[in-house]
Amino acid sequence: MNFLKLNIKTHMLIFMGIVLVVGLALNFSTMALVQVIITPIIAIAVEFLILKIKKNNISLHMADEPAITGMILALLISPNLMFAVIAPIIAIILKHVIVYKKINVFNPAALSAFIISLIGAGIGWWAATYLVIPLGLFLAWRLEKLRLSFSFLILYVVLNMAAFPLSANVRSFIEPITWFFAFFMLLEPKTSPYTKKGQYIFGAGAAILSAIFIIAAAPVDIFILSLLIMNLTKNWLNKKFSDMPSATAKLKSGYPDLTPLGQP
């Protein structure tokens, strides 16, 4: 089997599995283990239930996306049984409800994490380790979105250093949480732009918003809130900067080129 020829969803599943296993090894608790197991399973179950209600044909490969969503939520949420159950249900339901031209508008894991944080859940990013850097670099390369991730990272560091020159915030760019956000969440294919200029703006916008929320001492997770706001700009950025081959056809269909998700 040629690893490089696996599709992006498979790479993401493998990498998230590795990240969670290492995170568990370094921060083990029984509740964390339970969360890592049940959150993806619940996400898959809810996805299949909704597809059945819609009378869509169901196949095993349809478990990929909800499994990834569940695994990300398992990493984001501070271990808690109630929220480990509630979060994937909210994520998958809203993924099917809040759509534009049949594509979900918001990153499902981010939207669910934001909602449950408003009702008491802790957003701990507890399983993020430095392993996310090499794995994330590979994902960004495969998705051709390195420019998006690095436009965020570079500007985020510059803004933090300008705003807090004597603070620990100047070192925030070396934290695994920052890299996980930049490589695993920010560039999610369906909710981030595919145009080159759009990616630069998307990443820079997330960095600016994150810095503003830090300065304003926002009471919610700054990365998640920044991502959700930038998700709202994706369609506009794709239309404004149609610089890819056959971009006109893709825009008319309302669906970006997501071939890497399902095919080599």
C-alpha positions as CSV (number, residue, x, y, z in Angstrom):
1,M,0.0,0.0,0.0
2,N,1.3,3.4,-1.0
3,F,0.7,5.7,1.9
4,L,0.9,8.8,-0.3
5,K,-1.9,7.6,-2.5
6,L,-4.4,7.3,0.4
7,N,-7.1,9.9,0.3
8,I,-7.1,12.9,2.7
9,K,-9.9,11.5,4.8
10,T,-7.9,8.4,5.5
11,H,-4.8,10.4,6.3
12,M,-6.8,12.5,8.7
13,L,-8.3,9.4,10.4
14,I,-4.8,7.9,10.8
15,F,-3.2,11.1,12.0
16,M,-6.0,11.9,14.5
17,G,-5.8,8.4,15.8
18,I,-2.1,8.8,16.4
19,V,-2.5,12.2,18.0
20,L,-5.2,10.9,20.4
21,V,-3.2,7.8,21.4
22,V,-0.1,9.9,22.2
23,G,-2.3,12.4,24.0
24,L,-3.8,9.7,26.1
25,A,-0.4,8.3,26.9
26,L,0.8,11.7,28.1
27,N,-2.4,12.8,29.8
28,F,-4.2,9.5,30.8
29,S,-7.4,9.4,32.6
30,T,-10.2,6.9,32.5
31,M,-12.6,9.6,31.4
32,A,-10.3,10.7,28.6
33,L,-10.1,7.2,27.3
34,V,-13.9,6.8,27.4
35,Q,-14.3,10.1,25.6
36,V,-11.9,9.1,22.9
37,I,-13.9,6.0,22.3
38,I,-17.5,7.1,22.5
39,T,-17.4,10.6,20.9
40,P,-16.5,9.4,17.4
41,I,-18.9,6.4,17.7
42,I,-21.8,8.7,18.6
43,A,-20.9,11.0,15.8
44,I,-21.0,8.1,13.3
45,A,-24.3,6.8,14.7
46,V,-26.0,10.2,14.5
47,E,-24.7,10.6,10.9
48,F,-26.1,7.3,9.8
49,L,-29.4,7.9,11.6
50,I,-29.8,11.3,9.7
51,L,-28.9,9.6,6.4
52,K,-31.5,6.9,7.1
53,I,-34.2,9.5,7.9
54,K,-33.3,11.3,4.6
55,K,-33.6,7.9,2.9
56,N,-30.0,8.2,1.5
57,N,-28.0,5.1,0.7
58,I,-25.6,4.3,3.5
59,S,-22.1,2.9,3.0
60,L,-19.1,2.4,5.3
61,H,-17.0,5.1,3.7
62,M,-19.7,7.6,4.9
63,A,-18.4,7.1,8.5
64,D,-15.1,8.9,7.6
65,E,-16.3,12.5,8.1
66,P,-18.3,12.0,11.3
67,A,-15.5,9.9,12.8
68,I,-13.0,12.8,12.1
69,T,-15.4,15.3,13.7
70,G,-15.9,13.1,16.7
71,M,-12.1,12.6,17.1
72,I,-11.5,16.3,16.9
73,L,-14.2,16.9,19.5
74,A,-12.6,14.2,21.7
75,L,-9.4,16.2,21.6
76,L,-10.9,19.7,22.1
77,I,-13.2,19.0,25.1
78,S,-11.8,18.6,28.5
79,P,-12.8,15.0,29.5
80,N,-16.4,15.0,30.6
81,L,-18.9,12.2,30.0
82,M,-22.0,14.4,29.5
83,F,-20.3,16.7,26.9
84,A,-18.6,13.8,25.2
85,V,-22.1,12.6,24.4
86,I,-23.7,15.9,23.7
87,A,-21.0,17.5,21.5
88,P,-21.0,15.0,18.6
89,I,-24.8,15.0,18.5
90,I,-24.9,18.8,18.1
91,A,-22.0,18.7,15.6
92,I,-23.6,16.2,13.2
93,I,-27.2,17.6,13.5
94,L,-26.0,21.2,12.8
95,K,-23.8,20.0,10.0
96,H,-26.9,18.8,8.1
97,V,-29.0,21.8,9.2
98,I,-26.7,24.8,8.6
99,V,-25.9,24.3,4.9
100,Y,-25.4,26.4,1.8
101,K,-25.7,24.8,-1.6
102,K,-25.6,21.4,0.2
103,I,-22.3,22.1,2.0
104,N,-22.0,22.7,5.7
105,V,-21.2,26.4,6.5
106,F,-19.3,26.0,9.7
107,N,-16.6,23.6,10.8
108,P,-18.9,21.1,12.6
109,A,-16.4,20.3,15.5
110,A,-15.7,24.0,16.1
111,L,-19.4,25.0,16.1
112,S,-20.3,22.2,18.5
113,A,-17.4,23.0,20.8
114,F,-18.4,26.7,20.8
115,I,-22.0,25.9,21.7
116,I,-21.2,23.5,24.5
117,S,-18.6,25.9,25.9
118,L,-21.5,28.4,26.4
119,I,-23.2,25.8,28.6
120,G,-20.3,24.9,30.8
121,A,-18.0,22.6,28.8
122,G,-14.2,23.1,29.1
123,I,-12.3,23.5,25.9
124,G,-8.9,22.1,26.8
125,W,-7.3,20.9,23.6
126,W,-5.9,18.3,26.0
127,A,-4.5,15.8,23.6
128,A,-2.6,18.2,21.4
129,T,1.2,17.5,21.4
130,Y,4.1,18.5,19.2
131,L,3.4,15.5,17.0
132,V,0.7,17.6,15.3
133,I,3.4,19.7,13.6
134,P,4.9,17.1,11.2
135,L,1.5,15.4,10.7
136,G,-0.2,18.7,10.1
137,L,2.5,19.9,7.7
138,F,1.8,16.8,5.6
139,L,-2.0,17.4,5.7
140,A,-1.6,21.0,4.6
141,W,0.7,20.0,1.8
142,R,-1.7,17.3,0.6
143,L,-4.6,19.8,0.6
144,E,-2.4,22.5,-1.1
145,K,-3.2,24.8,1.8
146,L,0.2,25.4,3.4
147,R,-0.3,29.1,2.5
148,L,-3.4,29.2,4.6
149,S,-1.8,27.7,7.6
150,F,1.4,29.8,7.5
151,S,-0.4,33.1,6.8
152,F,-2.2,32.4,10.1
153,L,0.8,31.3,12.0
154,I,3.2,34.1,10.9
155,L,0.7,36.9,11.4
156,Y,-0.5,35.5,14.7
157,V,3.0,35.4,16.0
158,V,3.8,39.0,14.8
159,L,0.6,40.4,16.3
160,N,1.2,38.6,19.6
161,M,4.7,39.9,19.8
162,A,3.5,43.5,19.0
163,A,0.7,43.4,21.5
164,F,2.5,41.6,24.3
165,P,6.3,42.1,24.0
166,L,7.0,41.2,27.6
167,S,4.4,38.5,28.0
168,A,4.4,34.7,27.6
169,N,2.0,35.3,24.7
170,V,5.0,35.9,22.5
171,R,5.7,32.2,22.8
172,S,2.2,31.1,22.0
173,F,3.2,30.1,18.5
174,I,5.2,27.2,19.8
175,E,2.3,25.7,21.7
176,P,0.9,22.5,20.1
177,I,-2.7,24.0,20.4
178,T,-1.7,26.7,17.9
179,W,-0.3,24.2,15.4
180,F,-3.2,21.8,15.8
181,F,-5.6,24.7,15.0
182,A,-3.5,25.9,12.0
183,F,-3.1,22.4,10.4
184,F,-6.1,20.3,11.5
185,M,-9.0,22.7,12.0
186,L,-8.4,25.9,10.0
187,L,-8.0,24.3,6.6
188,E,-10.9,21.9,6.8
189,P,-11.7,21.5,3.1
190,K,-15.5,22.2,3.0
191,T,-15.4,25.2,5.3
192,S,-12.2,27.0,4.1
193,P,-11.5,28.6,0.7
194,Y,-9.8,26.8,-2.1
195,T,-8.6,29.9,-4.0
196,K,-5.0,30.9,-3.3
197,K,-5.6,34.5,-2.5
198,G,-8.6,33.5,-0.5
199,Q,-6.5,31.2,1.6
200,Y,-4.1,34.0,2.5
201,I,-6.9,36.2,3.6
202,F,-8.7,33.4,5.5
203,G,-5.5,32.6,7.5
204,A,-4.7,36.2,8.1
205,G,-8.2,37.0,9.1
206,A,-8.2,34.2,11.7
207,A,-4.9,35.5,13.1
208,I,-6.2,39.1,13.4
209,L,-9.4,38.0,15.0
210,S,-7.5,35.7,17.4
211,A,-5.3,38.6,18.5
212,I,-8.2,40.9,18.9
213,F,-10.0,38.3,21.1
214,I,-6.8,37.9,23.2
215,I,-6.6,41.6,23.8
216,A,-10.3,41.9,24.6
217,A,-10.0,38.9,27.0
218,A,-12.9,37.1,25.2
219,P,-14.7,34.7,27.5
220,V,-14.7,31.9,24.9
221,D,-12.0,30.0,23.1
222,I,-10.3,32.5,20.8
223,F,-9.4,30.1,18.1
224,I,-12.8,28.4,17.8
225,L,-14.6,31.8,17.6
226,S,-12.1,33.1,15.0
227,L,-12.6,30.0,12.9
228,L,-16.4,30.2,13.0
229,I,-16.4,33.9,11.9
230,M,-13.9,33.2,9.1
231,N,-16.1,30.2,7.9
232,L,-18.7,32.8,7.0
233,T,-16.3,34.4,4.5
234,K,-15.4,31.2,2.6
235,N,-17.9,31.4,-0.2
236,W,-17.2,35.1,-0.8
237,L,-13.5,34.5,-0.9
238,N,-14.0,31.7,-3.4
239,K,-16.1,33.9,-5.7
240,K,-13.9,37.0,-5.3
241,F,-10.6,35.2,-6.1
242,S,-11.4,32.5,-8.6
243,D,-7.8,31.8,-9.6
244,M,-8.0,28.0,-10.0
245,P,-8.4,26.0,-13.3
246,S,-12.1,25.5,-14.1
247,A,-13.0,27.8,-11.2
248,T,-16.0,29.1,-13.0
249,A,-17.5,25.7,-13.3
250,K,-16.9,24.9,-9.7
251,L,-18.5,28.1,-8.6
252,K,-21.6,27.5,-10.7
253,S,-21.9,24.1,-9.1
254,G,-21.5,25.6,-5.7
255,Y,-19.1,22.9,-4.7
256,P,-15.3,23.3,-4.5
257,D,-12.8,20.8,-5.8
258,L,-12.8,18.2,-3.0
259,T,-11.4,15.4,-5.1
260,P,-8.5,14.9,-2.7
261,L,-11.0,14.0,0.1
262,G,-12.2,10.9,-1.7
263,Q,-9.7,9.9,-4.2
264,P,-5.9,9.5,-4.5
